[in-house]
């Protein structure tokens, strides 16, 4: 019985020591609270700016789509893959700089 009591007492002391080391001081808790409040204020500011942007976008008149038109582009002498006499040609322009 005494061994069990000693083991229980030792386990309790270890747990109390660990929990005491994990406890935060009131200064640390205050600093964390201030940091959380600052983050909330920043989030509110971002939300307000987003609402202003949405309002501005709603006020802006919608642009008119351009009328589609036929474009003829000559590719004579250009390197091609496939039939050079095709009726539809896909041109891929890339700038490798």
NUTIDO-36390 format. One record per residue (C-alpha): residue in one letter; x, y, z. Coordinates in steps of 0.2 Angstrom, whole numbers. Layout:
@res->a | px->X | py->Y | pz->Z
...
//
This chain:
@res->x | px->0 | py->0 | pz->0
@res->x | px->14 | py->12 | pz->4
@res->x | px->22 | py->9 | pz->-13
@res->x | px->5 | py->14 | pz->-22
@res->x | px->4 | py->29 | pz->-11
@res->x | px->22 | py->34 | pz->-15
@res->x | px->19 | py->32 | pz->-33
@res->x | px->3 | py->42 | pz->-33
@res->x | px->11 | py->56 | pz->-24
@res->x | px->26 | py->56 | pz->-36
@res->x | px->14 | py->56 | pz->-51
@res->x | px->4 | py->70 | pz->-43
@res->x | px->19 | py->81 | pz->-40
@res->x | px->25 | py->78 | pz->-58
@res->x | px->8 | py->83 | pz->-65
@res->x | px->7 | py->98 | pz->-54
@res->x | px->25 | py->104 | pz->-59
@res->x | px->21 | py->102 | pz->-77
@res->x | px->5 | py->111 | pz->-76
@res->x | px->13 | py->125 | pz->-66
@res->x | px->26 | py->127 | pz->-80
@res->x | px->12 | py->128 | pz->-93
@res->x | px->3 | py->142 | pz->-84
@res->x | px->4 | py->159 | pz->-92
@res->x | px->7 | py->175 | pz->-82
@res->x | px->-6 | py->188 | pz->-83
@res->x | px->6 | py->199 | pz->-93
@res->x | px->7 | py->185 | pz->-107
@res->x | px->-12 | py->183 | pz->-107
@res->x | px->-14 | py->202 | pz->-109
@res->x | px->-2 | py->203 | pz->-123
@res->x | px->-11 | py->189 | pz->-132
@res->x | px->-28 | py->197 | pz->-129
@res->x | px->-21 | py->214 | pz->-137
@res->x | px->-14 | py->204 | pz->-151
@res->x | px->-31 | py->196 | pz->-155
@res->x | px->-39 | py->212 | pz->-154
@res->x | px->-27 | py->220 | pz->-166
@res->x | px->-30 | py->205 | pz->-178
@res->x | px->-49 | py->208 | pz->-176
@res->x | px->-47 | py->226 | pz->-180
@res->x | px->-36 | py->222 | pz->-195
@res->x | px->-49 | py->210 | pz->-201
@res->x | px->-63 | py->223 | pz->-199
@res->x | px->-53 | py->235 | pz->-209
@res->x | px->-50 | py->223 | pz->-223
@res->x | px->-69 | py->219 | pz->-223
@res->x | px->-73 | py->237 | pz->-224
@res->x | px->-61 | py->240 | pz->-239
@res->x | px->-69 | py->225 | pz->-248
@res->x | px->-86 | py->232 | pz->-246
@res->x | px->-81 | py->248 | pz->-253
@res->x | px->-73 | py->240 | pz->-268
@res->x | px->-89 | py->230 | pz->-271
@res->x | px->-99 | py->246 | pz->-270
@res->x | px->-88 | py->254 | pz->-283
@res->x | px->-88 | py->239 | pz->-294
@res->x | px->-108 | py->239 | pz->-294
@res->x | px->-108 | py->258 | pz->-298
@res->x | px->-97 | py->256 | pz->-313
@res->x | px->-106 | py->254 | pz->-329
@res->x | px->-105 | py->237 | pz->-338
@res->x | px->-94 | py->237 | pz->-353
@res->x | px->-101 | py->232 | pz->-370
@res->x | px->-94 | py->217 | pz->-378
@res->x | px->-85 | py->220 | pz->-395
@res->x | px->-93 | py->214 | pz->-410
@res->x | px->-85 | py->199 | pz->-417
@res->x | px->-76 | py->201 | pz->-434
@res->x | px->-67 | py->190 | pz->-446
@res->x | px->-48 | py->192 | pz->-446
@res->x | px->-37 | py->186 | pz->-460
@res->x | px->-19 | py->183 | pz->-455
@res->x | px->-6 | py->177 | pz->-467
@res->x | px->6 | py->164 | pz->-461
@res->x | px->15 | py->161 | pz->-478
@res->x | px->33 | py->156 | pz->-474
@res->x | px->30 | py->153 | pz->-456
@res->x | px->34 | py->136 | pz->-448
@res->x | px->18 | py->125 | pz->-446
@res->x | px->13 | py->109 | pz->-439
@res->x | px->0 | py->100 | pz->-450
@res->x | px->-8 | py->105 | pz->-466
@res->x | px->-2 | py->123 | pz->-471
@res->x | px->-18 | py->125 | pz->-481
@res->x | px->-30 | py->122 | pz->-466
@res->x | px->-45 | py->134 | pz->-466
@res->x | px->-43 | py->137 | pz->-447
@res->x | px->-26 | py->140 | pz->-440
@res->x | px->-22 | py->141 | pz->-421
@res->x | px->-7 | py->154 | pz->-418
@res->x | px->2 | py->152 | pz->-402
@res->x | px->13 | py->167 | pz->-398
@res->x | px->26 | py->165 | pz->-384
@res->x | px->39 | py->177 | pz->-378
@res->x | px->54 | py->167 | pz->-371
@res->x | px->64 | py->180 | pz->-362
//
